[in-house]
Amino acid sequence: MFQRLRRQRQLGRAKPGDGSALKDLRWWQTLTRTQFALDPEPAAGREASYIVDVRYLATELEGGKIAEGARHAPIAFYRDGRQLHIANSPVAFEVPGGTVEVAIGSYGLSRMHLVPSDDGPARTLRPHPRSAEGLRARFGSRHPGASRLLGALAIVVLLIGVVLMLPQAAELITSIPPVAERVGTFTSPIQLPAWLNVAVTVAGVLAAVERALTLRNHWLIDAETTWTSFV
């Protein structure tokens, strides 16, 4: 029920596009832009091809329109190479046979999936081969063992971050006067030296980027990086 309500709200965020032609992804845009494709599937009633174009540095829409002085929307949705919708994140787009859900997290994409109309399992759209996600997927197909190891290391690093975050969050919350008056104060037993804090932070960012490139998301593992992605 909650998922359907969230999806309906996100469908309403899609605004009409201007029909402009899709511009190809260039190699120098790897860190600032990405594209994902949804290919035709006649069995699902989908004859057209769809592209989701994401620009991470674009200014958010103002009143459903591209902000004054800006050139692109954060998310643009194309059908057969023509712009159909523009939107802020998170958003959903209806297509024959299902719904495309898109969400941008703090370190990249946290959602780029087709949810079938029959409530079957969601599947990730196909990344552009020159996008960061496409390059990561190619690495995974060529070096599956190293790819699995990299993914496992990312999980370990982020879980360590969650363990370190919980006592610090408790200390911060109990430092609020009204809370302290009711339950007292809590001092985190984990006090790391500055250099180790920096190292943990850098490792956490790299792990979060790795998770974003493979579009993996878990409410606990990615707690520090995705809690604002589905508002």
C-alpha positions in Angstrom: 0.0 0.0 0.0 2.8 2.4 1.0 4.7 1.6 -2.2 1.7 2.3 -4.4 1.0 5.6 -2.6 4.7 6.6 -3.0 4.6 5.7 -6.7 1.5 7.7 -7.3 3.1 10.7 -5.7 6.2 10.3 -7.8 4.2 9.9 -11.0 2.8 13.4 -10.3 6.2 14.9 -10.3 6.8 14.2 -14.0 6.3 17.4 -16.0 5.8 17.8 -19.8 9.0 17.9 -21.8 9.6 20.1 -24.9 10.0 17.3 -27.5 13.7 18.1 -28.0 16.1 15.5 -29.4 18.2 13.5 -27.0 21.9 14.4 -27.1 24.4 11.6 -26.8 26.5 11.0 -23.7 30.1 12.2 -24.1 33.1 10.7 -22.4 33.9 14.0 -20.5 30.4 13.9 -18.9 31.1 10.6 -17.1 31.0 12.1 -13.6 28.2 14.6 -14.2 25.7 12.8 -16.4 24.3 9.3 -17.0 21.8 7.6 -19.2 19.8 4.4 -18.9 17.8 2.7 -21.6 14.6 0.7 -21.6 14.4 -1.3 -24.8 11.2 -2.2 -26.7 9.4 -5.3 -25.4 6.4 -6.2 -27.7 5.3 -9.0 -25.3 4.6 -6.3 -22.6 3.0 -3.9 -25.2 6.1 -1.6 -25.3 7.0 -0.8 -28.9 9.0 2.3 -28.3 12.4 2.7 -26.7 12.9 4.9 -23.7 15.9 6.7 -22.3 16.3 8.3 -18.8 18.9 11.1 -18.9 20.3 12.2 -15.5 22.4 15.3 -14.9 23.7 15.4 -11.4 24.7 19.1 -11.4 21.5 20.5 -13.0 19.4 23.0 -11.0 16.1 21.6 -9.8 13.0 22.6 -11.6 11.1 25.6 -10.4 7.3 25.1 -10.6 7.8 22.2 -13.0 9.9 24.3 -15.4 13.7 24.5 -15.9 15.1 27.2 -13.6 16.0 30.6 -15.2 19.5 30.5 -16.4 19.7 26.7 -16.4 19.9 24.6 -19.5 18.9 21.1 -18.4 16.5 19.4 -16.0 18.0 17.0 -13.4 16.0 14.1 -15.0 14.7 14.0 -18.5 12.7 11.1 -20.0 12.8 10.4 -23.7 10.6 8.2 -26.0 12.2 7.2 -29.3 14.8 10.0 -28.9 12.3 12.8 -28.1 11.9 14.4 -24.7 8.7 13.4 -23.1 9.0 14.5 -19.5 11.3 16.4 -17.2 11.5 16.1 -13.4 13.2 16.4 -10.1 14.2 13.4 -8.1 12.6 11.1 -7.0 10.2 10.5 -9.9 8.3 7.8 -11.7 7.3 7.5 -15.4 4.5 5.3 -16.7 5.4 3.1 -19.7 3.5 0.3 -21.3 3.9 -2.7 -19.1 5.1 -0.9 -16.0 6.6 2.1 -14.3 10.1 3.4 -14.4 11.3 4.7 -11.0 14.2 7.0 -10.7 15.9 8.4 -7.6 19.2 10.2 -7.0 21.0 9.7 -3.8 23.9 11.6 -2.2 26.5 9.6 -4.1 24.8 8.8 -7.4 21.7 6.8 -8.4 19.8 4.9 -5.8 16.9 3.8 -8.1 16.7 3.2 -11.8 14.3 0.3 -12.2 11.3 -0.9 -14.2 8.5 -2.1 -11.9 6.2 -4.3 -14.0 2.5 -3.7 -13.9 1.9 -7.3 -12.7 3.9 -6.6 -9.6 6.7 -8.8 -10.8 10.3 -8.3 -9.7 11.8 -4.9 -10.5 14.7 -4.8 -12.9 17.4 -2.3 -13.6 17.4 -0.4 -16.9 20.4 -0.9 -19.2 23.2 1.7 -18.5 24.8 3.6 -21.4 28.2 1.9 -22.1 30.1 5.2 -21.6 28.4 6.1 -18.3 30.1 5.4 -15.0 27.5 2.7 -14.3 28.1 1.2 -17.7 31.8 1.1 -17.2 31.3 -0.6 -13.7 28.9 -3.1 -15.3 31.6 -3.9 -17.9 34.2 -4.4 -15.2 31.8 -6.8 -13.4 31.2 -8.9 -16.5 34.9 -9.1 -17.4 36.2 -9.6 -13.8 33.3 -11.2 -11.8 35.5 -12.4 -8.9 37.1 -9.0 -8.4 33.7 -7.4 -8.8 32.1 -9.5 -6.0 35.1 -8.8 -3.7 34.7 -5.1 -4.3 31.0 -5.2 -3.6 31.6 -7.2 -0.4 34.2 -4.7 0.8 31.8 -1.9 0.2 29.2 -3.6 2.4 31.8 -4.2 5.2 32.9 -0.5 5.1 29.3 0.8 5.2 28.3 -1.5 8.0 31.3 -0.3 10.0 30.1 3.2 9.3 26.6 2.4 10.6 28.1 0.9 13.8 30.1 4.0 14.4 27.2 6.3 13.5 24.7 4.9 16.0 26.5 5.9 19.3 27.5 9.2 17.8 23.8 9.8 16.9 22.7 8.9 20.4 25.3 11.3 21.9 24.0 14.1 19.6 20.3 13.5 20.4 20.8 13.3 24.1 22.8 16.6 24.1 19.5 18.3 23.2 18.3 19.9 26.5 14.7 18.6 26.5 15.9 15.1 25.8 18.7 15.3 28.3 16.3 16.3 31.0 14.1 13.2 30.4 16.6 10.5 29.7 20.0 12.0 30.6 23.0 12.3 28.4 25.0 9.6 26.6 28.7 9.7 25.7 29.8 7.6 22.8 32.3 5.0 23.9 33.9 5.1 20.5 36.3 8.0 20.2 38.4 7.8 17.1 41.6 9.9 16.4 41.2 12.5 13.7 43.3 10.7 11.1 41.1 7.5 11.5 37.9 9.5 11.3 39.2 11.0 8.0 40.1 7.5 6.7 36.7 6.0 7.7 35.0 8.9 6.0 36.9 8.6 2.7 36.4 4.8 2.7 32.7 5.3 3.3 32.4 7.7 0.4 34.2 5.3 -1.9 32.0 2.4 -0.7 28.8 4.5 -1.2 29.9 5.4 -4.7 30.5 1.7 -5.5 27.0 0.8 -4.2 25.5 3.7 -6.3 27.3 2.5 -9.5 25.8 -0.9 -9.1 22.4 0.4 -8.0 22.4 -1.6 -4.9 20.4 -0.3 -2.0 19.5 -1.7 1.5 17.8 0.2 4.2 20.5 -0.7 6.8 23.7 -1.0 4.8 23.1 2.3 3.0 21.4 4.0 5.9 23.9 6.9 6.0 23.6 7.6 2.3 20.0 7.0 1.1 17.6 8.1 3.8 16.7 11.3 1.8 16.4 9.5 -1.6 12.7 8.6 -1.4 11.1 11.7 0.1 
